[in-house]
Amino acid sequence: MNAQPIHFKPAEGFRARSKAVVDNPFLRQSFRGAMDFLMSKRAAQFPDAEELESLRTLGESIRQYNLGKLPTLLEQLEANLTRNGIQVHWAETPDEANAIILDICHARRARLMVKGKSMVSEEIELNHAAEAAGIDALESDMGEYIVQLAGEKPSHIIMPAIHKTKQEIAQLFADKVEGVDYTDNVDALIQIGRNVLRQKFLEADIGLSGVNFAVAETGTLCLVENEGNGRMCTTAPPVHIAITGIEKIVEKLEHIPPLLSLLTRSATGQNISTYFNMISSPRKAGEKDGPSEVHLVLLDNGRSQAYADEQLRKTLQCIRCGACMNHCPVYTRIGGHAYGTTYPGPIGKIISPHMLGLEATSTMATASSLCGACGEVCPVKIPIPDLLMRLREEAFSAPHANPAMVGQGAAYSGVISAIWAGWAAVYRSPALYGVVTWLGSRFGWLMPSRQGPWTSVRVPLKPAPKRLRDMLRERG
Amino acid sequence: MSARDRILAKLKAAPLLPKPEPDVAAWFSTHRRTEFKAEKAARFRHFIELAHAEVHTVSRSGWLQKLREVLDAKGIEKLLVADSTAHGEAALDELPRHGIECQTYDLAIEAWKTEMFHATPASLTAARAAIAETGTLILWPDAAEPRLMSLVPPVHIVLLDASKIYNTFYEAMQSEGWTQSLPTNALLISGPSKTADIQQTLAYGAHGPKELVVLMIGDEQ
């Protein structure tokens, strides 16, 4: 298990954090409105159910095919990127990834890094590591810029500032951006951000980005975005560093069109994003712009653990569209910050245990109604409900040798286990069942009126005074 | 043992679980319409206009006239052009005598980065091709027409030959053999820069161009 990142909030506080959001009508309204908006935009992009289903099947098969030969593809990607002049680095842990990135910064005596949107950089807490090393790491995606100004973390992987109203952002800009008066006109706010960040793109020594897809056969890094800040980060500064999880790889360029279509339509309900950026090398001789150095950092951080198990491997099919969050009744009510992890919502529940260990995340898998919406909308058919059941099993069953996951059995309780064993015994034996139900029907009045969380919103459980078998006997 | 070797060793120790190769070509052949030139141009235009781009259909000999009208309407007096391209040369020949200053991208960006960011109101580039299904321009920046031309100036004007519109992204990459020839940075552009990061309200001109103008060259009438 890796050391917990600085922003990680322990699972023990999950319930309290969730309650705080549920008790806040403004936040609830904000999340409800945003999720309804995103759900309807996605639905409008998939009017043909048959086409959607066949495209999901294709997306699933592309992801599974590529994961099926992941180690070979990583080697092929490395060889082709290197041939193209892109330097490849490997990191097992967030600390290793940060050290690699900071080494590149130090070699260039960098002071300012502009960052495109990258959840993997959130995962490794790059901003904190850069700050500690005296490097200013500035988020340039508008939503990320807003949450960074507020000293917060993204609450959604696609729309980081979805929890904030425009009035809050207006006040934030007035307080934190020099020379700015309060305005809640969205166009004016975007122009304020644009002006601040344009100057930074011009001055930055390093541009950092994530990667949506890495193509092994051509040695190409692909980025999906609407704002152009990703292009700025990968084009204007003299050095570009990309960071990605080891799973975001496809063998062939032809695998990209179906995945791109699924990604943009599922994420924001767009038939395509404004920009799709395919980077295959640093600036070549004779070219007049673009970075002279391009680096790729490949991060494991628990992904190889998920990879080792056939069922858990499906977690890695994810293309980070966020549709599972938008459709999740739990996420919609508690928002992203309550989870306390980099990735919130259903995908967060199934990927975070690999990154942080089950000790720290065992309660997450239980925060689900298992309604199945996340699995139904997943564009690459990750069976999220099945994986949640598996993680519950891993967390709550008795510790055993050779577990599939670090922290297996972390939530195991001898008392609960004994209760279920007793329950199973009663239901297996007709005689025992008869005795227990007889006792229950006679002594039901002994049941306490307060029964823990159950009675906080419900009437107490009390066995009926007559059993079904007694009633049938009376009826003759 | 390096991090690379440890990661690869862990992955290689996992069960292989090979899966059949997906048939992407078969999917596109049964799920995407194939259209003729005029229909593709109309579809391309529909989608890129939905994404807030401005499209003008022009003739092969009349695009410079339309370019002047567009610049005039927007009050733009300075245009960044690529002087070693045919369209850049044509603009250089035509525009200055109508009072429009043409700046060329003949130095490496380091020599004029501040000017690029602060004093370059518009640019003209060509598109290599386009995609009808999504209203997307395909740009292939190179030494003559560098990457930042389509990103930094607030107004980006693109010349597109309507005969180079493909039905789909897949068809474009397959027809042009991209796996053998990808440039430093290939781009798909589907409208001006935008964001909905503040309360899901759409705003244009987040970081890149605020306006995208397409001059689409159709057949000579």
Boltz contact constraints between the chains, C-beta under 6 A:
constraints:
  - contact:
      token1: [A, 34]
      token2: [B, 200]
      max_distance: 6.0
  - contact:
      token1: [A, 37]
      token2: [B, 200]
      max_distance: 6.0
  - contact:
      token1: [A, 51]
      token2: [B, 31]
      max_distance: 6.0
  - contact:
      token1: [A, 58]
      token2: [B, 22]
      max_distance: 6.0
  - contact:
      token1: [A, 58]
      token2: [B, 27]
      max_distance: 6.0
  - contact:
      token1: [A, 61]
      token2: [B, 22]
      max_distance: 6.0
  - contact:
      token1: [A, 62]
      token2: [B, 22]
      max_distance: 6.0
  - contact:
      token1: [A, 64]
      token2: [B, 19]
      max_distance: 6.0
  - contact:
      token1: [A, 65]
      token2: [B, 19]
      max_distance: 6.0
  - contact:
      token1: [A, 65]
      token2: [B, 21]
      max_distance: 6.0
  - contact:
      token1: [A, 65]
      token2: [B, 22]
      max_distance: 6.0
  - contact:
      token1: [A, 68]
      token2: [B, 17]
      max_distance: 6.0
  - contact:
      token1: [A, 68]
      token2: [B, 18]
      max_distance: 6.0
  - contact:
      token1: [A, 68]
      token2: [B, 19]
      max_distance: 6.0
  - contact:
      token1: [A, 70]
      token2: [B, 11]
      max_distance: 6.0
  - contact:
      token1: [A, 71]
      token2: [B, 8]
      max_distance: 6.0
  - contact:
      token1: [A, 71]
      token2: [B, 11]
      max_distance: 6.0
  - contact:
      token1: [A, 71]
      token2: [B, 12]
      max_distance: 6.0
  - contact:
      token1: [A, 90]
      token2: [B, 3]
      max_distance: 6.0
  - contact:
      token1: [A, 90]
      token2: [B, 4]
      max_distance: 6.0
  - contact:
      token1: [A, 90]
      token2: [B, 7]
      max_distance: 6.0
  - contact:
      token1: [A, 91]
      token2: [B, 3]
      max_distance: 6.0
  - contact:
      token1: [A, 92]
      token2: [B, 3]
      max_distance: 6.0
  - contact:
      token1: [A, 92]
      token2: [B, 6]
      max_distance: 6.0
  - contact:
      token1: [A, 96]
      token2: [B, 3]
      max_distance: 6.0
  - contact:
      token1: [A, 142]
      token2: [B, 195]
      max_distance: 6.0
  - contact:
      token1: [A, 142]
      token2: [B, 197]
      max_distance: 6.0
  - contact:
      token1: [A, 142]
      token2: [B, 206]
      max_distance: 6.0
  - contact:
      token1: [A, 143]
      token2: [B, 197]
      max_distance: 6.0
  - contact:
      token1: [A, 161]
      token2: [B, 197]
      max_distance: 6.0
  - contact:
      token1: [A, 166]
      token2: [B, 198]
      max_distance: 6.0
  - contact:
      token1: [A, 166]
      token2: [B, 199]
      max_distance: 6.0
  - contact:
      token1: [A, 169]
      token2: [B, 198]
      max_distance: 6.0
  - contact:
      token1: [A, 186]
      token2: [B, 198]
      max_distance: 6.0
  - contact:
      token1: [A, 186]
      token2: [B, 201]
      max_distance: 6.0
  - contact:
      token1: [A, 186]
      token2: [B, 203]
      max_distance: 6.0
  - contact:
      token1: [A, 187]
      token2: [B, 203]
      max_distance: 6.0
  - contact:
      token1: [A, 189]
      token2: [B, 198]
      max_distance: 6.0
  - contact:
      token1: [A, 190]
      token2: [B, 203]
      max_distance: 6.0
  - contact:
      token1: [A, 190]
      token2: [B, 206]
      max_distance: 6.0
  - contact:
      token1: [A, 202]
      token2: [B, 113]
      max_distance: 6.0
  - contact:
      token1: [A, 202]
      token2: [B, 117]
      max_distance: 6.0
  - contact:
      token1: [A, 217]
      token2: [B, 179]
      max_distance: 6.0
  - contact:
      token1: [A, 218]
      token2: [B, 179]
      max_distance: 6.0
  - contact:
      token1: [A, 218]
      token2: [B, 182]
      max_distance: 6.0
  - contact:
      token1: [A, 220]
      token2: [B, 182]
      max_distance: 6.0
  - contact:
      token1: [A, 226]
      token2: [B, 194]
      max_distance: 6.0
  - contact:
      token1: [A, 227]
      token2: [B, 193]
      max_distance: 6.0
  - contact:
      token1: [A, 227]
      token2: [B, 195]
      max_distance: 6.0
  - contact:
      token1: [A, 227]
      token2: [B, 206]
      max_distance: 6.0
  - contact:
      token1: [A, 227]
      token2: [B, 207]
      max_distance: 6.0
  - contact:
      token1: [A, 228]
      token2: [B, 151]
      max_distance: 6.0
  - contact:
      token1: [A, 228]
      token2: [B, 193]
      max_distance: 6.0
  - contact:
      token1: [A, 228]
      token2: [B, 207]
      max_distance: 6.0
  - contact:
      token1: [A, 228]
      token2: [B, 208]
      max_distance: 6.0
  - contact:
      token1: [A, 229]
      token2: [B, 207]
      max_distance: 6.0
  - contact:
      token1: [A, 231]
      token2: [B, 151]
      max_distance: 6.0
  - contact:
      token1: [A, 232]
      token2: [B, 207]
      max_distance: 6.0
  - contact:
      token1: [A, 235]
      token2: [B, 147]
      max_distance: 6.0
  - contact:
      token1: [A, 235]
      token2: [B, 148]
      max_distance: 6.0
  - contact:
      token1: [A, 253]
      token2: [B, 173]
      max_distance: 6.0
  - contact:
      token1: [A, 253]
      token2: [B, 178]
      max_distance: 6.0
  - contact:
      token1: [A, 253]
      token2: [B, 179]
      max_distance: 6.0
  - contact:
      token1: [A, 254]
      token2: [B, 24]
      max_distance: 6.0
  - contact:
      token1: [A, 257]
      token2: [B, 169]
      max_distance: 6.0
  - contact:
      token1: [A, 257]
      token2: [B, 170]
      max_distance: 6.0
  - contact:
      token1: [A, 271]
      token2: [B, 134]
      max_distance: 6.0
  - contact:
      token1: [A, 272]
      token2: [B, 134]
      max_distance: 6.0
  - contact:
      token1: [A, 272]
      token2: [B, 136]
      max_distance: 6.0
  - contact:
      token1: [A, 272]
      token2: [B, 190]
      max_distance: 6.0
  - contact:
      token1: [A, 274]
      token2: [B, 190]
      max_distance: 6.0
  - contact:
      token1: [A, 274]
      token2: [B, 191]
      max_distance: 6.0
  - contact:
      token1: [A, 274]
      token2: [B, 194]
      max_distance: 6.0
  - contact:
      token1: [A, 276]
      token2: [B, 188]
      max_distance: 6.0
  - contact:
      token1: [A, 277]
      token2: [B, 187]
      max_distance: 6.0
  - contact:
      token1: [A, 278]
      token2: [B, 186]
      max_distance: 6.0
  - contact:
      token1: [A, 279]
      token2: [B, 185]
      max_distance: 6.0
  - contact:
      token1: [A, 280]
      token2: [B, 182]
      max_distance: 6.0
  - contact:
      token1: [A, 281]
      token2: [B, 184]
      max_distance: 6.0
  - contact:
      token1: [A, 284]
      token2: [B, 184]
      max_distance: 6.0
  - contact:
      token1: [A, 286]
      token2: [B, 143]
      max_distance: 6.0
  - contact:
      token1: [A, 287]
      token2: [B, 143]
      max_distance: 6.0
  - contact:
      token1: [A, 288]
      token2: [B, 108]
      max_distance: 6.0
  - contact:
      token1: [A, 288]
      token2: [B, 109]
      max_distance: 6.0
  - contact:
      token1: [A, 288]
      token2: [B, 146]
      max_distance: 6.0
  - contact:
      token1: [A, 289]
      token2: [B, 109]
      max_distance: 6.0
  - contact:
      token1: [A, 289]
      token2: [B, 146]
      max_distance: 6.0
  - contact:
      token1: [A, 289]
      token2: [B, 147]
      max_distance: 6.0
  - contact:
      token1: [A, 289]
      token2: [B, 148]
      max_distance: 6.0
  - contact:
      token1: [A, 290]
      token2: [B, 147]
      max_distance: 6.0
  - contact:
      token1: [A, 290]
      token2: [B, 184]
      max_distance: 6.0
  - contact:
      token1: [A, 300]
      token2: [B, 7]
      max_distance: 6.0
  - contact:
      token1: [A, 304]
      token2: [B, 10]
      max_distance: 6.0
  - contact:
      token1: [A, 304]
      token2: [B, 11]
      max_distance: 6.0
  - contact:
      token1: [A, 307]
      token2: [B, 11]
      max_distance: 6.0
  - contact:
      token1: [A, 307]
      token2: [B, 14]
      max_distance: 6.0
  - contact:
      token1: [A, 308]
      token2: [B, 14]
      max_distance: 6.0
